[in-house]
Each structure stands twice: as structure tokens, then as C-alpha cells.
Amino acid sequence: MGKSLYVPSLVLALAAPLALIAASCEQRPVGPGTEKPEGEWRDAHLSNGWFNEVWAASANEFFITTDQFGSGVIGREGIVHYDGSSWRIDEAMVGSADFTAVEIWGRSPTDIFATAYRAFGNQDELVHFDGTAWKLVSLDQRDWEHLNGIWGDESGHVFVTGSNVIHHFDGAEWTRADIPDTWLYGIWGTSASDVYAVGHGVYHFDGQTWTQMEGTSEMFFHRVWGSRSDDVYAIIRRGDIRGVVHFDGTQWQTVYESADCSLDDIWVSGTGEVVCAGTLWPDPRPRAAVLYYDGGAWEWIDIGRQNSWLESISGTGDGGAVLVGNRGVAIYFKDGAWEFIHPGYRTHLNSIWGSAPDNVLIAADDGFVFRSDGGSLWPERVSEAGSDVNGVWGSSADDVFAVGGGGTIAHFDGSAWQAMRSGVSTALFDVWGSGPQDVYTVGEDFTILHFDGAVWSPVDYQADFTPWHVWGSATDDVFIVGENGTVLHFDGRSWRKMQSGTTAWLWDVWGSPGAGVFVVGAEGTILYYDGESWRSMQGTGMRILTTVWGTSFDDVSVASVDGAIFHFDGSQWKPMYDDPEQNFWGMWGSSPSNITAVGDWGVIVGYAKE
């Protein structure tokens, strides 16, 4: 039978934010004049979808509305629930309510409102979640009426802004207030008799009447939040200018403005701090960032995500806030400091390992691994310091090691990740073992460490090269590869350098009893060891080959930093896939018919026999 590339089972659905990966994407042809294997080859990034709006019950529980759209993405739209440890689309929240949620606000996890639209509806709708199911809320609406913002107080009042309208629930019934020729977006208040709605101007509600505030009719306001009636902030848009204005109880005044940013949401702590979700627009790409006011000065804090922006913010009740944005980014922000809650789906994926098709882990940047159960994919924090996770390996599903920057080593025992003492502060690149009491990791500054089941310690060998990857077939057959063509072998008694026949940097090593050992590296280097000597193999050009995996001598795949994948059938290397925009760093499979390669910017490529 032929072979075809597909999005394998481990990435068919995501639990955070549960966006389905593309089941059908653009076919990538191989180079001209080359033989293309039967079937087709397809790829998918983790997600191109959005986190739209967030409402937080606490720092450890919040709800996010999501969109899944963009090239090659087939997704579920709905509401993601994070409970402090796991991400999921709660079926009770989607269920029979066929809608796409946009805005969201809640009083508690069992009392949440969201605006929503149907694919073929003629107006937005309001839905309510009571802890069991979402139900439509009956409003007095006009055709093509949009709903744009939600806010309520603790006494039971709820306000919803829209196009030319504000709906109000007083705890007993909904009423409608028409605001002619005015689109309203954000809304916030100190009580049901002191509410501010913003859009084309600012409208204030005193408990009886909505009145446009003086001096606001010529300004476009986007979002609003405050701490008191004399401490209210709002985002304004004026041409290419984005800014923040402040109301001191008497007048609105501009306190910040810039033409090099976007501002999408705002939150006020009540202790003098203001936090805005936004984007910086330097050349060449936009960057997700936080605009922060500490009571003295405004500053931008870049969170290191290119081609991303932050869309929404919600206070968590502890003086902090959760901010979310496109491509699945979520951070916790407090007192000018921040950390990722979810690294997003355009993060770099550095390696992959699994114990079975329903237990696959992908090492990623910013201190996370993504775990798949075969149907869903979600992030787990490995490094509290946020160090990149470079390698992951386990002897079983409940004995997994992850290594990364700053000497990070963490162990998963089937329940939770726990930090281990490595004794080094250098970056660790890879990890492999023959069992729970025989594990190796390699890294910067000639680092080679061994774990005996109790402690990590340096091996009895003075390395003079940077080792990149480690693999073995048994306790007495371990290979380490690295720069300058170095291959190091351990026979159970001592380490020795082998004659590789090359000075190219060697990036990865894989083998199997009966199949021999394959090593890949720069300049199209592929080395094969048959148990006696190393020989060079040809067939991939001068590419930088970074990862190799196989099942037997006649079933080996390699991938490169310029998006190529080749397959060896025992006699020759054949091109399987070619996309110069991709960079691959890891490859793993559960069988000859299920192989996955991962790389930069959340790329995942899968392979299967038809």
C-alpha cells in the first residue's frame, strides 16, 4: 500500500483551547524532478484560532470564548474552561446550544453570561450558563442587532451593550434602552446606579436614565474599567492613535496615547494599577504586550510572542489578572510581573516522545510540555522558572523525564511533575534511558549526566564537545552525538570516541536492535552503524538534518530545519515532504503507520500508511 501524510490522532483535537487541528490542509509537493511516494502529505500547526474574551472566577479558574478560523483549521468554537490544572471545552457548555460565543462575564462559575451568534442568524443572542447547561435569554431585540459587552453587579443586575441599545436585567425582568445612532462596546460600573457604557461616546446610568457624558461625543471609546466613580479608565481610538483616558469624577483626560500599538481591553486593580491587553507594532511583526501603569508611569511589557496580540483581560480577585489573546496565549499578570498559563499554539516544539498513541508528550518553550491522550492536547507546566523544555523521554507513562534550560530536570510520576536537582545551571538538550534507574541527559558546556534512580551525577568522562542528543539500546550500548562529528559510545564499562568519518555537527541519533544505528546532522549528513563501523549515506542533499526515527532498517525517517522529510526503505532515501517555511526538531512514532514530526511555531506533521 502507499503512504500518506496526515494529521495523526494525537493532534486531531486540542483541549487548550480545544481547537481541532486541520484534517485537510494544503498539499506540499516535493522538489522538481524527484520521485514522490504514493499518497499525499499534509501538515497542520497546532492552531491558528483565537482566545477572544476571558472571565476569571479566580487565578485558578476561568472561562474563555474561542474562535477557530484561518487557513487549514477545522475547529470547534465555544468556551474553554480552565480549572487550575486542565483545559477543556465542557460539553455542558456547548451541548445543544449551537452558537459561537464572543463576549463573556460571570458572577460565579454557575452564573455566566455570554454573547453569541449563529452562523445563519440575523442577530446576536445572549446565553446564560447555570452550572449545568447554556440556555438562550429572551431579549427585546431588533433584526441585525449586535451585542458587544456584558457587566453586572453582585445584587443581580446585568447590563448588555450593543448596536444602538443597552439591555438591563434588574433581577426580575429585562428592559431595553435605545441609544440611537450609537454603537456601544465596553461596559462597567460601581453599582447598578453608577454604570458607564462606552462606544461612540460615554453614556452614564444613574439607576434611572442613560445620559451621554459631557465632552465625549467626538471620541470613540472601546473598553472601560475602574475602581471607583472618580477613578475610571477607558481605551480610545482616534485615527491611527490608540490611547487611555481617565475620569476623575469631573472630566475625562488623556493619560496615554501612541500610534505604534493596539489596545484591546483594560482592567484597574483598585490599588492604583492599570493593565491593558494590547499589541506593539514594531517592524517587522506585531508582538503581544501588556501596557502597565503602576501609579507613576506607563510602560509596555513585551511577552515575547511575535505575530500575536492580547485581546482580553479579567481580574482574578487577588490583585492580579488573566490576559488572553490570539493563537491560544494566556498569561497571569500581577504587580508588573507575568507568567504563561498557556504558551499558545505558535510556540516552538522541540521534541516528542510517547509511551503509546494515547499518551504522547511534546517538549515546548516557556516551561511547558503538551500532552495528548489521542483525542485532546493540553499544556502542562514543567519548569516553574519558565525555562524552555528541550527533551522528553520516559520508561513508561508514569516514569517520564523532561529536561531544558537552566539545568531543568523534571520527573512525572503519573500524577504530577516534580523538579529534580540536576547540579548544573546550563541548558540540557536531550534525555534518554534504558529504564527508571539508568537515564542520561546531555547539554551545554560538555555536560553529560547520569541518573541511577536516586541522584543525578556527571559521568566518568571528560567531554570536549557539546553533546546534542543521546540514545541507546541497552545499559551497555549508549550513543551520544554532538558537534564536530563527535560520536561517543558507552559499552557498560567506559566511554570512548568513535571514528565517525565526518566533522559535521551531528544533531540526532536513533537505532534499534537488528536495525543498526542512524545519526543525522549538518550538510546532509546521515551516518549508519552496523555494529562494526560507521559509513556515510547519501540522498538528502546538503540539508541540516535535525531528527531521525524509525522502526527497522528499511523504515527510517529524517527531517530538516528547512522543512524536508525523507524516508529510507532499506535501499534509498526518498523525499516525502518539503515546506521550506518549516523547521523540524523532533520525531516519534507509535508504529510504522503513525509517525509525528514537530518543530518551530507549533508545526506538527503526521505520517501514516494507507
C-alpha positions in Angstrom: 0.0 0.0 0.0 1.1 3.6 -0.4 2.0 6.0 2.3 0.3 9.3 3.1 0.9 12.2 5.4 -1.9 13.2 7.7 -2.7 14.8 10.9 -2.4 11.9 13.3 -4.7 11.0 16.1 -2.7 12.8 18.7 -3.4 16.2 17.2 -7.0 15.8 16.0 -8.3 17.8 18.9 -7.0 20.2 21.4 -8.2 20.6 24.9 -6.5 24.0 25.3 -8.2 25.8 23.7 -9.6 22.6 22.2 -9.2 23.8 18.6 -9.3 20.9 16.2 -6.2 20.6 14.1 -6.7 20.6 10.3 -7.9 17.4 9.0 -7.2 18.5 5.5 -4.5 21.1 4.6 -2.6 22.2 1.6 -0.5 19.5 0.0 3.2 20.2 -0.1 4.9 19.0 -3.3 8.4 17.7 -3.3 11.1 19.3 -5.5 11.0 19.1 -9.2 12.4 16.0 -10.8 12.1 13.9 -7.7 10.1 10.8 -7.1 7.1 11.4 -4.9 5.8 8.4 -3.0 2.1 7.4 -3.4 -0.4 9.2 -1.3 -0.3 12.8 -0.2 1.5 14.6 2.6 -0.3 17.1 4.9 0.6 19.4 7.7 -1.0 21.5 10.4 0.0 23.9 13.1 -1.4 23.4 16.5 -4.0 26.2 16.0 -4.5 29.5 14.3 -7.5 30.2 16.4 -8.2 32.9 18.9 -8.8 33.2 22.5 -11.4 36.0 22.3 -12.6 37.1 25.8 -11.9 35.8 29.3 -13.8 36.0 32.6 -11.9 34.8 35.7 -13.6 33.4 38.8 -10.1 33.3 40.3 -6.4 32.9 39.3 -7.1 29.1 39.1 -10.4 29.1 37.3 -11.5 31.0 34.3 -13.6 30.7 31.1 -12.5 31.8 27.6 -14.5 32.2 24.4 -12.7 30.9 21.3 -12.8 31.2 17.6 -11.2 28.6 15.3 -10.7 30.1 11.9 -7.9 30.6 9.5 -6.2 28.7 6.7 -6.3 25.0 7.1 -8.0 25.0 10.5 -11.2 23.0 11.2 -12.2 23.9 14.8 -14.7 23.8 17.5 -16.0 27.2 18.6 -17.1 27.5 22.2 -16.0 28.2 25.7 -12.8 26.8 27.2 -12.8 26.1 30.9 -9.5 26.1 32.9 -9.8 24.7 36.4 -6.2 25.3 37.6 -4.7 22.1 36.1 -6.6 21.1 32.9 -8.1 22.8 29.9 -11.3 21.6 28.2 -14.4 22.5 26.3 -17.0 21.5 28.7 -19.7 19.5 26.8 -22.3 21.0 29.1 -21.2 24.5 27.8 -21.6 23.6 24.2 -24.2 20.8 24.2 -27.3 21.6 22.2 -26.7 25.3 22.2 -25.5 25.8 18.6 -23.6 29.1 19.0 -20.3 30.8 18.8 -19.6 32.7 22.0 -17.8 36.0 21.8 -18.2 38.2 25.0 -18.3 36.7 28.4 -18.9 37.8 32.0 -19.9 35.9 35.2 -20.8 36.3 38.8 -19.7 32.8 39.6 -18.8 29.5 37.7 -22.5 28.6 37.9 -23.8 32.1 36.8 -22.2 33.1 33.5 -23.5 35.2 30.6 -22.1 35.2 27.0 -23.0 36.9 23.8 -23.2 34.6 20.8 -24.0 34.4 17.2 -25.3 31.7 14.9 -23.9 31.0 11.5 -27.2 31.8 9.8 -28.9 34.0 12.3 -29.9 37.6 11.8 -28.9 38.9 15.3 -26.6 38.2 18.2 -28.0 36.4 21.2 -27.5 36.3 24.9 -27.0 32.9 26.6 -26.7 32.0 30.3 -24.9 29.1 32.0 -26.4 27.9 35.3 -23.7 25.3 36.0 -25.5 22.6 34.0 -26.4 23.9 30.6 -26.4 27.0 28.4 -29.8 28.5 27.7 -30.9 31.4 25.5 -32.0 34.5 27.2 -35.1 36.2 25.7 -34.4 39.8 24.9 -36.4 42.5 23.2 -34.2 42.7 20.1 -34.2 44.1 16.6 -33.0 42.4 13.4 -29.3 42.5 12.9 -28.7 43.7 16.4 -25.2 43.1 17.7 -24.3 42.5 21.3 -20.9 43.7 22.3 -20.3 43.9 26.1 -21.6 42.4 29.4 -21.2 43.5 33.0 -23.2 43.0 36.2 -23.1 43.6 39.9 -23.4 41.3 42.9 -27.0 42.2 43.6 -28.3 40.5 40.4 -28.3 43.3 37.9 -26.8 42.6 34.4 -26.2 45.1 31.6 -25.5 44.2 27.9 -24.4 46.7 25.3 -25.0 46.5 21.6 -25.7 48.4 18.4 -27.9 51.3 19.4 -29.1 49.6 22.6 -28.4 48.7 26.2 -30.3 45.8 27.7 -30.8 45.7 31.5 -31.8 42.9 33.8 -32.8 44.1 37.3 -33.1 40.6 38.8 -36.6 40.1 37.7 -37.0 41.2 34.1 -35.1 42.5 31.1 -35.7 46.0 29.7 -34.4 47.8 26.7 -32.9 51.3 26.4 -32.4 52.6 22.9 -29.4 54.8 22.3 -30.0 56.0 18.7 -27.1 56.1 16.2 -24.6 54.8 18.7 -22.6 51.6 18.8 -21.7 50.7 22.3 -19.0 48.2 23.3 -17.5 48.1 26.8 -19.5 48.5 30.0 -18.5 48.7 33.7 -19.9 50.2 36.9 -19.5 50.5 40.6 -23.2 49.6 41.2 -26.5 49.3 39.3 -26.9 53.0 39.7 -23.4 54.0 38.5 -22.7 52.4 35.2 -20.5 53.5 32.3 -21.1 52.3 28.7 -18.6 53.2 26.0 -18.6 53.4 22.2 -19.3 56.5 20.2 -19.1 58.5 23.4 -19.6 57.6 27.1 -23.1 57.0 28.5 -23.7 57.0 32.2 -26.6 55.3 34.0 -27.7 56.7 37.4 -30.2 54.0 38.1 -33.0 55.7 36.0 -31.6 57.2 32.9 -28.8 56.9 30.4 -27.1 60.2 29.7 -24.1 61.0 27.4 -21.3 62.4 29.4 -20.0 65.9 28.6 -17.0 66.1 26.3 -17.2 62.5 24.9 -19.3 62.8 21.8 -16.4 63.3 19.4 -14.4 60.4 20.7 -14.6 56.7 20.0 -14.2 54.5 23.2 -13.6 50.8 23.1 -13.4 49.4 26.6 -13.9 50.7 30.1 -13.0 49.7 33.7 -12.4 51.4 37.0 -12.1 51.1 40.8 -14.4 54.0 41.9 -16.7 56.5 40.3 -13.8 59.0 40.4 -11.3 56.6 39.0 -12.5 55.2 35.7 -10.3 54.4 32.7 -11.2 53.8 29.1 -9.5 52.9 25.8 -9.9 55.3 23.0 -9.3 55.1 19.3 -8.7 58.2 17.2 -7.4 57.5 13.7 -4.1 55.7 14.0 -3.8 56.8 17.6 -4.6 54.4 20.5 -4.8 55.8 24.0 -6.1 55.6 27.5 -8.3 58.3 29.1 -9.1 58.8 32.8 -12.2 60.1 34.5 -11.6 61.7 37.9 -15.3 62.3 38.8 -15.3 65.6 36.9 -13.8 65.3 33.5 -12.2 62.8 31.0 -8.5 63.4 30.3 -6.0 61.6 28.1 -3.3 59.9 30.1 -1.6 57.8 27.4 -1.5 57.7 23.6 0.6 56.1 20.9 0.5 55.3 17.1 2.7 52.2 17.5 0.3 50.0 19.3 -3.2 48.5 19.6 -5.1 48.5 22.9 -8.0 46.0 23.1 -9.0 45.7 26.8 -8.4 47.4 30.2 -8.6 46.5 33.8 -8.0 48.5 37.0 -6.7 46.9 40.2 -8.1 49.3 42.7 -4.7 50.0 44.2 -3.6 52.4 41.5 -2.5 49.9 38.9 -3.9 49.8 35.3 -3.3 46.9 33.0 -4.2 46.9 29.2 -4.2 44.0 26.8 -2.6 45.0 23.6 0.0 44.8 20.8 3.2 46.5 19.9 3.7 47.2 16.2 7.4 47.4 15.6 8.9 46.2 12.3 8.6 43.6 11.0 5.9 41.8 13.1 3.4 42.7 15.8 4.1 41.5 19.3 1.7 40.6 22.1 2.3 43.0 25.0 0.9 44.5 28.2 0.6 48.2 28.8 1.1 48.7 32.5 0.6 51.7 34.8 2.0 51.3 38.3 0.6 54.6 39.6 3.6 56.6 38.5 4.5 55.8 34.8 3.2 53.8 31.8 5.3 51.1 30.3 5.0 48.3 27.8 5.9 44.8 28.8 6.6 42.5 25.8 5.7 38.8 26.5 7.8 37.5 23.6 5.2 36.4 21.1 5.6 37.6 17.5 2.5 37.7 15.2 0.3 37.7 18.3 -1.7 40.1 20.3 -3.6 40.1 23.6 -7.3 40.6 23.3 -9.0 40.5 26.7 -8.3 40.8 30.4 -10.1 39.8 33.6 -9.2 40.4 37.3 -8.7 37.3 39.4 -9.7 38.8 42.8 -6.2 38.5 44.3 -4.8 41.8 42.8 -3.8 40.0 39.6 -5.4 39.4 36.2 -5.6 36.9 33.4 -4.9 38.1 29.8 -5.6 36.1 26.7 -5.1 36.5 23.0 -4.8 35.0 19.6 -3.2 31.7 19.0 -4.1 30.4 22.4 -1.9 32.7 24.6 -2.9 33.1 28.2 -0.8 34.8 31.0 -1.3 35.7 34.6 -0.2 39.3 35.5 0.4 40.8 38.9 2.4 43.7 40.2 4.2 44.2 37.0 5.3 40.6 36.6 3.8 37.9 34.5 4.0 34.2 33.6 2.4 32.0 31.0 -0.6 29.9 31.9 -0.9 28.7 28.4 2.1 29.3 26.0 -0.1 29.4 22.9 -0.1 27.3 19.8 2.7 29.1 17.9 5.3 28.2 20.5 8.3 26.2 19.4 8.0 22.4 19.7 11.4 20.9 20.5 11.0 17.1 20.8 8.4 14.4 21.1 8.0 11.1 22.9 5.2 8.8 23.8 4.5 5.6 25.6 1.5 4.8 23.4 -0.7 6.6 20.9 -2.9 7.8 23.7 0.0 9.2 25.8 2.2 11.5 23.8 4.3 14.4 25.1 5.8 17.3 23.2 8.5 19.4 24.7 7.9 23.1 24.2 9.3 26.5 25.0 8.5 28.6 28.1 8.5 25.7 30.6 5.7 23.5 29.1 5.1 20.1 27.6 1.9 19.4 25.6 0.3 16.1 26.4 -2.1 14.2 24.1 -4.4 11.4 25.1 -5.1 10.6 21.4 -8.0 12.9 21.2 -7.1 16.1 23.0 -3.9 18.1 23.5 -3.2 20.4 26.5 -0.2 22.1 28.1 1.4 21.0 31.4 3.9 23.2 33.2 7.2 21.5 33.8 9.5 24.4 34.7 8.3 27.0 37.2 11.1 29.2 36.1 9.7 29.2 32.5 12.8 27.6 31.0 12.4 26.1 27.6 11.8 22.3 27.7 14.1 20.7 25.1 13.8 17.0 25.6 11.3 14.5 27.0 11.6 10.7 27.4 10.1 8.0 29.7 10.4 4.4 30.6 6.6 4.3 31.0 3.6 6.5 31.2 4.3 7.1 34.9 8.0 7.5 34.7 8.8 10.4 32.4 11.7 12.9 32.4 11.8 16.3 30.8 15.0 18.5 30.5 15.6 22.0 29.4 17.2 25.4 30.0 18.9 26.4 33.2 19.7 22.8 34.2 16.0 22.0 34.4 15.1 18.3 35.0 11.6 17.4 36.0 10.0 14.0 36.6 6.4 12.9 36.1 5.3 10.0 38.3 1.9 9.5 36.7 0.2 12.3 38.8 2.4 15.4 38.8 5.6 16.9 37.6 8.3 17.4 40.3 11.6 19.3 39.9 14.8 17.3 40.3 18.2 18.6 41.3 20.5 18.4 38.3 23.5 20.1 39.9 24.1 22.2 36.8 22.7 25.5 35.5 23.4 25.0 31.8 20.9 24.1 29.2 20.1 20.5 28.8 19.1 19.3 25.3 18.1 15.7 25.4 17.2 12.8 27.7 17.1 9.0 27.2 17.4 5.9 29.4 17.2 2.2 29.3 15.0 2.2 32.4 14.0 4.1 35.6 17.5 3.6 37.2 19.5 4.3 34.1 18.8 7.7 32.5 21.2 10.1 30.7 20.8 13.8 29.8 23.2 15.9 27.8 23.7 19.7 27.3 25.8 22.8 27.2 29.4 23.1 28.5 30.2 19.5 27.7 27.5 18.3 30.2 26.7 14.6 30.4 24.7 13.5 33.5 23.5 10.1 34.6 20.6 9.2 36.9 20.9 6.0 38.9 17.3 6.1 40.3 18.4 8.3 43.2 20.6 11.2 42.1 21.9 12.8 39.0 25.7 13.0 38.7 28.3 13.7 36.0 29.5 10.6 34.0 33.1 9.5 34.4 34.2 11.1 31.1 35.7 14.5 30.4 33.8 15.6 27.3 35.5 18.1 25.0 32.5 18.8 22.7 28.9 19.9 23.0 26.6 16.9 23.0 23.2 17.3 21.4 21.4 14.0 21.6 21.6 10.7 23.4 20.1 7.3 22.6 20.9 3.7 23.4 19.6 0.2 23.0 20.6 -1.1 26.5 22.6 -0.1 29.6 25.8 -1.2 27.8 25.1 0.3 24.4 24.6 4.1 24.7 25.4 6.7 22.0 25.9 10.4 22.3 26.3 12.7 19.3 27.3 16.4 19.0 29.5 19.0 17.4 32.5 18.4 15.1 31.3 14.9 14.1 31.6 13.5 17.6 30.1 10.1 18.4 30.6 8.9 21.9 29.8 5.3 22.9 29.4 3.6 26.3 29.8 -0.2 26.4 28.8 -0.6 30.1 32.3 -0.1 31.3 33.8 3.0 29.7 33.1 5.8 27.2 35.1 6.1 24.0 35.0 8.3 20.9 34.2 6.5 17.7 35.6 7.3 14.2 32.6 8.8 12.5 34.4 9.9 9.4 32.9 13.5 9.5 33.4 16.8 11.1 29.8 18.0 10.6 27.7 18.8 13.6 25.6 15.7 14.5 22.1 16.5 15.7 20.3 13.3 16.5 20.7 9.6 16.9 18.3 6.6 16.7 18.7 2.9 16.4 17.0 -0.4 17.0 18.3 -3.9 17.7 18.8 -5.6 14.3 18.4 -2.2 12.5 21.7 -0.7 13.4 22.2 3.0 14.4 21.4 6.1 12.3 22.9 9.5 13.0 21.9 12.8 11.2 23.5 16.2 11.1 24.6 19.2 9.1 25.5 19.2 5.4 23.0 16.4 4.7 25.0 14.0 6.9 23.5 10.6 7.5 25.7 8.0 9.2 24.9 4.3 9.6 26.5 2.0 12.2 26.1 -1.7 11.6 27.8 -2.8 14.8 31.3 -2.8 13.3 31.9 0.6 11.6 30.3 3.8 10.5 29.5 4.6 6.9 28.0 7.6 5.2 24.7 7.5 3.4 23.6 9.9 0.6 20.3 11.0 -0.8 19.1 14.2 1.1 21.3 16.9 -0.4 23.1 19.4 1.9 20.2 20.0 4.3 20.7 20.4 8.0 19.1 17.2 9.3 17.9 17.5 12.9 15.9 14.5 13.8 15.6 10.8 13.0 13.2 8.0 13.9 12.3 4.6 12.6 11.0 1.1 13.3 13.5 -1.0 11.3 16.4 -0.8 8.9 14.0 -0.4 6.0 11.7 2.1 7.7 13.6 5.2 8.8 12.6 8.8 8.5 14.6 12.0 8.9 13.6 15.7 8.9 15.4 19.0 8.5 15.4 22.6 9.6 14.2 23.7 6.2 11.1 21.6 6.2 12.1 18.5 4.4 11.3 14.9 5.4 12.9 11.8 3.8 12.2 8.1 4.1 14.6 5.2 3.8 13.2 2.0 2.6 16.3 -0.1 3.0 17.8 0.8 -0.3 17.4 4.6 -0.9 16.2 7.8 0.6 13.1 9.3 -0.9 11.6 12.7 -0.4 8.3 12.7 1.5 7.5 16.3 2.3 9.0 19.7 1.6 8.0 23.1 3.0 10.9 25.5 3.4 8.9 27.6 5.8 9.0 24.8 8.5 11.8 23.8 10.8 11.6 20.3 12.4 13.3 19.4 15.7 11.7 16.1 16.8 10.1 12.9 15.5 8.5 10.0 17.2 6.1 7.2 16.2 4.0 4.5 17.8 4.3 2.2 14.8 5.3 2.3 11.1 1.8 3.7 10.4 1.8 6.5 12.9 4.7 8.9 13.0 4.7 12.6 14.0 7.3 15.3 13.5 7.2 18.6 15.4 9.0 21.9 15.1 9.0 25.7 15.2 5.9 27.8 15.5 3.7 24.9 16.6 4.1 22.9 13.5 3.1 19.2 13.6 3.3 16.9 10.6 2.0 13.4 10.7 2.6 10.3 8.6 0.6 7.1 8.1 0.3 4.2 5.7 -3.0 4.0 3.9 
